[in-house]
Amino acid sequence: MGIKGLAKLLSDEAPD
């Protein structure tokens, strides 16, 4: 995990 994990969390909160 790491960048992908953070990106997933961001996408989960604000999917664009």
N, C-alpha and C positions, 0 to 999 in steps of 0.2 A: 504493500500500500504506500501512499505518499501523495504525489501529485494527482494521480488518478483518483485516489480516495477523496482528496479535497475537491477536485473537479466534480466528482459524483455528488458530494454534499451540496456544492453550490448549485448544481443542476437540479437537485432535488428541491432546493429552496426557491430558486428562480429559473425554472426551465425556459429557455428562449429558443 
